[in-house]
Amino acid sequence: MSIEALGWCKKQDCNTPSTKLVLFILSNYADEQHSCFPSEKHLAKICGISDRQVRRCLTWLEKNNKLRIQHRKGTSNRYFLSVDTNVLTLRTPATTYTKDIQKKKTKRSKNELAG
């Protein structure tokens, strides 16, 4: 599973919810090179749609440069997701304002909390 691919997938716009779901499942299966090779039949079963609908979704994703398909004879195709390299945003360090808020939190007795 590639966290980068899942983060990238969430930001993508697709023509139908089925297409988005197929892209999400492919992202979930993606390895470190953002590639995977589930069969169309397997994708259809997981997504709850027909094999034909999966092929339509994959065609749309390929035409819109969301993935590249490597056709392989005798086995399932290999899918390479077009994941951007700067998908994950880095956490920023705590600002002085957040540190001030954290310092203000003091332990109060149960009587003070009760009012």
MDTraj code that builds the backbone (N, CA, C; nanometers):
import mdtraj as md
import numpy as np

residues = "MET SER ILE GLU ALA LEU GLY TRP CYS LYS LYS GLN ASP CYS ASN THR PRO SER THR LYS LEU VAL LEU PHE ILE LEU SER ASN TYR ALA ASP GLU GLN HIS SER CYS PHE PRO SER GLU LYS HIS LEU ALA LYS ILE CYS GLY ILE SER ASP ARG GLN VAL ARG ARG CYS LEU THR TRP LEU GLU LYS ASN ASN LYS LEU ARG ILE GLN HIS ARG LYS GLY THR SER ASN ARG TYR PHE LEU SER VAL ASP THR ASN VAL LEU THR LEU ARG THR PRO ALA THR THR TYR THR LYS ASP ILE GLN LYS LYS LYS THR LYS ARG SER LYS ASN GLU LEU ALA GLY".split()
xyz = np.array([
    [0.0850, -0.1174, 0.0000],
    [0.0000, 0.0000, 0.0000],
    [0.0894, 0.1235, 0.0000],
    [0.0555, 0.2195, -0.0822],
    [0.1313, 0.3429, -0.0927],
    [0.0490, 0.4583, -0.0368],
    [0.0963, 0.5147, 0.0735],
    [0.0279, 0.6286, 0.1343],
    [0.0323, 0.7483, 0.0402],
    [0.1446, 0.7655, -0.0296],
    [0.1558, 0.8754, -0.1261],
    [0.0495, 0.8631, -0.2350],
    [0.0319, 0.7424, -0.2855],
    [-0.0655, 0.7200, -0.3925],
    [-0.2079, 0.7470, -0.3434],
    [-0.2389, 0.7067, -0.2207],
    [-0.3724, 0.7327, -0.1664],
    [-0.3952, 0.8818, -0.1473],
    [-0.2944, 0.9530, -0.1000],
    [-0.3057, 1.0981, -0.0851],
    [-0.3249, 1.1678, -0.2191],
    [-0.2525, 1.1191, -0.3196],
    [-0.2664, 1.1737, -0.4542],
    [-0.4056, 1.1456, -0.5101],
    [-0.4542, 1.0247, -0.4866],
    [-0.5848, 0.9832, -0.5386],
    [-0.6974, 1.0714, -0.4864],
    [-0.6909, 1.1061, -0.3589],
    [-0.7973, 1.1879, -0.2991],
    [-0.8103, 1.3232, -0.3680],
    [-0.7011, 1.3740, -0.4242],
    [-0.7016, 1.5067, -0.4854],
    [-0.7417, 1.5053, -0.6327],
    [-0.7610, 1.3887, -0.6897],
    [-0.7909, 1.3783, -0.8326],
    [-0.9405, 1.3933, -0.8603],
    [-0.9715, 1.4592, -0.9709],
    [-1.1097, 1.4718, -1.0174],
    [-1.1344, 1.3656, -1.1235],
    [-1.2469, 1.2985, -1.1114],
    [-1.2822, 1.1930, -1.2069],
    [-1.4214, 1.2188, -1.2625],
    [-1.4515, 1.1551, -1.3750],
    [-1.5806, 1.1766, -1.4407],
    [-1.6966, 1.1088, -1.3688],
    [-1.6726, 0.9962, -1.3039],
    [-1.7803, 0.9250, -1.2338],
    [-1.7290, 0.8741, -1.0988],
    [-1.8187, 0.8477, -1.0063],
    [-1.7761, 0.7874, -0.8794],
    [-1.7106, 0.6504, -0.8990],
    [-1.7557, 0.5763, -0.9992],
    [-1.6950, 0.4445, -1.0260],
    [-1.5484, 0.4591, -1.0655],
    [-1.5197, 0.5583, -1.1462],
    [-1.3820, 0.5825, -1.1890],
    [-1.2950, 0.6196, -1.0695],
    [-1.3489, 0.7035, -0.9825],
    [-1.2754, 0.7432, -0.8621],
    [-1.2491, 0.6206, -0.7733],
    [-1.3470, 0.5332, -0.7614],
    [-1.3320, 0.4132, -0.6806],
    [-1.2268, 0.3194, -0.7394],
    [-1.2272, 0.3021, -0.8699],
    [-1.1259, 0.2186, -0.9346],
    [-0.9871, 0.2781, -0.9104],
    [-0.9751, 0.4101, -0.9237],
    [-0.8472, 0.4758, -0.8992],
    [-0.8043, 0.4584, -0.7534],
    [-0.8991, 0.4680, -0.6624],
    [-0.8689, 0.4508, -0.5202],
    [-0.8189, 0.3090, -0.4911],
    [-0.8840, 0.2100, -0.5496],
    [-0.8427, 0.0706, -0.5287],
    [-0.7035, 0.0474, -0.5881],
    [-0.6789, 0.1010, -0.7064],
    [-0.5454, 0.0885, -0.7661],
    [-0.4407, 0.1564, -0.6777],
    [-0.4740, 0.2717, -0.6212],
    [-0.3819, 0.3426, -0.5322],
    [-0.3546, 0.2616, -0.4064],
    [-0.4563, 0.1932, -0.3593],
    [-0.4406, 0.1110, -0.2402],
    [-0.3465, -0.0068, -0.2659],
    [-0.3505, -0.0624, -0.3864],
    [-0.2654, -0.1751, -0.4221],
    [-0.1250, -0.1330, -0.4666],
    [-0.1025, -0.0044, -0.4901],
    [0.0230, 0.0427, -0.5481],
    [0.1422, 0.0141, -0.4580],
    [0.2554, -0.0173, -0.5220],
    [0.3797, -0.0410, -0.4484],
    [0.4624, 0.0882, -0.4435],
    [0.5907, 0.0773, -0.4097],
    [0.6764, 0.1952, -0.3966],
    [0.6965, 0.2692, -0.5287],
    [0.6859, 0.1976, -0.6399],
    [0.6986, 0.2607, -0.7722],
    [0.5632, 0.3077, -0.8244],
    [0.4626, 0.3041, -0.7393],
    [0.3248, 0.3445, -0.7732],
    [0.2693, 0.2611, -0.8876],
    [0.2983, 0.1317, -0.8852],
    [0.2442, 0.0415, -0.9862],
    [0.1757, -0.0756, -0.9175],
    [0.0819, -0.1357, -0.9881],
    [0.0112, -0.2525, -0.9359],
    [-0.0420, -0.3320, -1.0549],
    [-0.0903, -0.4519, -1.0280],
    [-0.1381, -0.5360, -1.1382],
    [-0.2572, -0.6225, -1.1000],
    [-0.3640, -0.5638, -1.0432],
    [-0.4848, -0.6443, -1.0200],
    [-0.5579, -0.6677, -1.1524],
    [-0.6295, -0.7776, -1.1602],
    [-0.7041, -0.8064, -1.2830],
    [-0.8304, -0.7204, -1.2878],
    [-0.8825, -0.7028, -1.4072],
    [-1.0069, -0.6261, -1.4233],
    [-1.1213, -0.6955, -1.3500],
    [-1.1207, -0.8270, -1.3514],
    [-1.2241, -0.9038, -1.2835],
    [-1.2186, -0.8798, -1.1324],
    [-1.0979, -0.8765, -1.0770],
    [-1.0799, -0.8516, -0.9344],
    [-1.1244, -0.7096, -0.8983],
    [-1.0877, -0.6124, -0.9807],
    [-1.1305, -0.4737, -0.9573],
    [-1.2826, -0.4632, -0.9609],
    [-1.3437, -0.5322, -1.0551],
    [-1.4899, -0.5292, -1.0680],
    [-1.5564, -0.5870, -0.9438],
    [-1.5014, -0.6955, -0.8937],
    [-1.5595, -0.7599, -0.7754],
    [-1.5494, -0.6678, -0.6540],
    [-1.4341, -0.6058, -0.6335],
    [-1.4150, -0.5171, -0.5182],
    [-1.5031, -0.3933, -0.5280],
    [-1.5116, -0.3351, -0.6481],
    [-1.5874, -0.2107, -0.6677],
    [-1.7373, -0.2341, -0.6801],
    [-1.7778, -0.3576, -0.7061],
    [-1.9199, -0.3857, -0.7221],
    [-1.9762, -0.3374, -0.8539],
    [-1.8913, -0.3389, -0.9568],
    [-1.9346, -0.2970, -1.0911],
    [-1.8954, -0.4065, -1.1901],
    [-1.9365, -0.3914, -1.3153],
    [-1.9076, -0.4934, -1.4163],
    [-1.7646, -0.4797, -1.4693],
    [-1.7171, -0.5879, -1.5321],
    [-1.5850, -0.5843, -1.5948],
    [-1.5796, -0.4755, -1.7017],
    [-1.6878, -0.4623, -1.7741],
    [-1.6949, -0.3621, -1.8815],
    [-1.6830, -0.2211, -1.8234],
    [-1.7477, -0.1962, -1.7109],
    [-1.7398, -0.0644, -1.6481],
    [-1.5972, -0.0365, -1.5993],
    [-1.5298, -0.1385, -1.5502],
    [-1.3901, -0.1228, -1.5081],
    [-1.3043, -0.0831, -1.6280],
    [-1.3263, -0.1487, -1.7431],
    [-1.2499, -0.1151, -1.8639],
    [-1.2763, 0.0290, -1.9063],
    [-1.4031, 0.0746, -1.8959],
    [-1.4357, 0.2138, -1.9285],
    [-1.3618, 0.3096, -1.8351],
    [-1.3612, 0.2766, -1.7072],
    [-1.2935, 0.3614, -1.6082],
    [-1.1437, 0.3678, -1.6358],
    [-1.0832, 0.2528, -1.6642],
    [-0.9402, 0.2492, -1.6921],
    [-0.9060, 0.3273, -1.8186],
    [-0.9914, 0.3180, -1.9205],
    [-0.9706, 0.3932, -2.0439],
    [-0.9751, 0.5430, -2.0163],
    [-1.0733, 0.5868, -1.9376],
    [-1.0839, 0.7293, -1.9034],
    [-0.9619, 0.7755, -1.8238],
    [-0.9199, 0.6948, -1.7278],
    [-0.8034, 0.7309, -1.6461],
    [-0.6768, 0.7410, -1.7314],
    [-0.6633, 0.6518, -1.8286],
    [-0.5456, 0.6563, -1.9154],
    [-0.5500, 0.7780, -2.0082],
    [-0.6673, 0.8075, -2.0642],
    [-0.6810, 0.9227, -2.1536],
    [-0.6568, 1.0547, -2.0812],
    [-0.6881, 1.0586, -1.9528],
    [-0.6710, 1.1811, -1.8742],
    [-0.5402, 1.1811, -1.7942],
    [-0.4478, 1.0957, -1.8340],
    [-0.3130, 1.0902, -1.7771],
    [-0.3090, 1.0680, -1.6255],
    [-0.4033, 0.9924, -1.5754],
    [-0.4022, 0.9568, -1.4333],
    [-0.3213, 0.8292, -1.4116],
    [-0.3121, 0.7467, -1.5168],
    [-0.2315, 0.6252, -1.5089],
    [-0.1860, 0.5845, -1.6485],
    [-0.0881, 0.4961, -1.6502],
    [-0.0372, 0.4387, -1.7743],
    [-0.0548, 0.2881, -1.7636],
    [-0.1034, 0.2260, -1.8704],
    [-0.1295, 0.0824, -1.8697],
    [-0.0242, 0.0108, -1.9529],
    [0.0400, -0.0879, -1.8908],
    [0.1341, -0.1740, -1.9626],
    [0.0603, -0.3046, -1.9900],
    [0.0222, -0.3249, -2.1156],
    [-0.0524, -0.4455, -2.1527],
    [0.0425, -0.5641, -2.1558],
    [-0.0002, -0.6722, -2.0905],
    [0.0815, -0.7926, -2.0833],
    [-0.0034, -0.9107, -2.1279],
    [0.0516, -0.9959, -2.2116],
    [-0.0230, -1.1119, -2.2621],
    [-0.0195, -1.2255, -2.1611],
    [-0.1336, -1.2901, -2.1435],
    [-0.1408, -1.4071, -2.0584],
    [-0.1535, -1.3787, -1.9098],
    [-0.1524, -1.2548, -1.8723],
    [-0.1654, -1.2177, -1.7312],
    [-0.2302, -1.0802, -1.7219],
    [-0.2511, -1.0320, -1.6017],
    [-0.3175, -0.9027, -1.5871],
    [-0.2250, -0.7884, -1.6282],
    [-0.2842, -0.6778, -1.6678],
    [-0.2079, -0.5600, -1.7061],
    [-0.1391, -0.5003, -1.5837],
    [-0.0360, -0.4219, -1.6090],
    [0.0300, -0.3500, -1.5001],
    [-0.0066, -0.2031, -1.5137],
    [-0.0451, -0.1426, -1.4019],
    [-0.0903, -0.0041, -1.4009],
    [0.0106, 0.0816, -1.3266],
    [0.0550, 0.1897, -1.3893],
    [0.1470, 0.2847, -1.3287],
    [0.0706, 0.4145, -1.3031],
    [0.0551, 0.4497, -1.1766],
    [-0.0165, 0.5717, -1.1413],
    [0.0719, 0.6934, -1.1651],
    [0.0113, 0.8025, -1.2074],
    [0.0844, 0.9264, -1.2349],
    [0.0907, 1.0119, -1.1088],
    [0.1513, 0.9575, -1.0053],
    [0.1563, 1.0257, -0.8755],
    [0.2585, 1.1382, -0.8802],
    [0.2189, 1.2543, -0.8298],
    [0.3114, 1.3667, -0.8184],
    [0.4104, 1.3372, -0.7069],
    [0.5280, 1.3933, -0.7162],
    [0.6284, 1.3682, -0.6133],
    [0.6032, 1.4495, -0.4870],
    [0.5381, 1.5633, -0.4977],
    [0.5154, 1.6489, -0.3817],
    [0.3724, 1.6375, -0.3320],
    [0.3261, 1.5170, -0.3100],
    [0.1879, 1.4963, -0.2677],
    [0.1704, 1.5247, -0.1199],
    [0.2577, 1.4677, -0.0394],
    [0.2411, 1.4802, 0.1043],
    [0.2923, 1.6151, 0.1526],
    [0.2133, 1.6814, 0.2315],
    [0.2572, 1.8073, 0.2896],
    [0.3283, 1.7776, 0.4202],
    [0.4352, 1.8456, 0.4421],
    [0.5112, 1.8244, 0.5634],
    [0.4474, 1.8995, 0.6781],
    [0.4562, 1.8430, 0.7956],
    [0.4038, 1.9108, 0.9136],
    [0.4944, 2.0274, 0.9470],
    [0.4337, 2.1385, 0.9759],
    [0.5130, 2.2548, 1.0149],
    [0.5377, 2.2491, 1.1642],
    [0.6508, 2.2984, 1.2086],
    [0.6763, 2.2974, 1.3515],
    [0.5778, 2.3883, 1.4239],
    [0.5586, 2.3634, 1.5496],
    [0.4648, 2.4425, 1.6285],
    [0.5104, 2.5879, 1.6321],
    [0.4182, 2.6765, 1.6122],
    [0.4509, 2.8191, 1.6178],
    [0.4534, 2.8637, 1.7628],
    [0.4979, 2.9849, 1.7830],
    [0.5016, 3.0366, 1.9203],
    [0.3607, 3.0478, 1.9756],
    [0.2635, 3.0751, 1.8879],
    [0.1255, 3.0851, 1.9332],
    [0.0756, 2.9516, 1.9886],
    [0.1056, 2.8429, 1.9196],
    [0.0604, 2.7113, 1.9684],
    [0.1302, 2.6752, 2.0985],
    [0.2552, 2.7102, 2.1081],
    [0.3270, 2.6818, 2.2326],
    [0.2652, 2.7592, 2.3492],
    [0.2220, 2.8841, 2.3249],
    [0.1583, 2.9632, 2.4300],
    [0.0283, 2.8988, 2.4756],
    [-0.0487, 2.8469, 2.3831],
    [-0.1754, 2.7817, 2.4177],
    [-0.1485, 2.6577, 2.5017],
    [-0.0473, 2.5824, 2.4621],
    [-0.0149, 2.4610, 2.5366],
    [0.0307, 2.4937, 2.6787],
    [0.1006, 2.6046, 2.6981],
    [0.1470, 2.6433, 2.8309],
    [0.0312, 2.6866, 2.9196],
    [-0.0740, 2.7472, 2.8607],
    [-0.1870, 2.7978, 2.9378],
    [-0.2673, 2.6854, 3.0017],
    [-0.2621, 2.5676, 2.9445],
    [-0.3384, 2.4554, 2.9980],
    [-0.2751, 2.4119, 3.1298],
    [-0.3438, 2.4372, 3.2369],
    [-0.2938, 2.3978, 3.3684],
    [-0.3930, 2.3021, 3.4304],
    [-0.3436, 2.2246, 3.5215],
    [-0.4317, 2.1310, 3.5896],
    [-0.5157, 2.2056, 3.6908],
    [-0.6445, 2.1792, 3.6847],
    [-0.7357, 2.2425, 3.7805],
    [-0.8018, 2.1336, 3.8635],
    [-0.8422, 2.1708, 3.9799],
    [-0.9063, 2.0732, 4.0658],
    [-1.0464, 2.0432, 4.0162],
    [-1.1035, 1.9350, 4.0647],
    [-1.2376, 1.8954, 4.0238],
    [-1.3401, 1.9999, 4.0652],
    [-1.3192, 2.0659, 4.1739],
    [-1.4118, 2.1705, 4.2181],
    [-1.4095, 2.2898, 4.1232],
    [-1.2936, 2.3256, 4.0747],
    [-1.2832, 2.4368, 3.9799],
    [-1.3504, 2.3996, 3.8471],
    [-1.3338, 2.2750, 3.8071],
    [-1.3964, 2.2305, 3.6820],
    [-1.5480, 2.2252, 3.6936],
    [-1.5977, 2.1889, 3.8101],
    [-1.7421, 2.1781, 3.8311],
    [-1.8085, 2.3150, 3.8363],
    [-1.7334, 2.4169, 3.8664],
    [-1.7882, 2.5514, 3.8638],
    [-1.8181, 2.5998, 3.9971],
])
top = md.Topology()
chain = top.add_chain()
for i, resn in enumerate(residues, 1):
    res = top.add_residue(resn, chain, resSeq=i)
    for name in ("N", "CA", "C"):
        top.add_atom(name, md.element.get_by_symbol(name[0]), res)
traj = md.Trajectory(xyz[None], top)
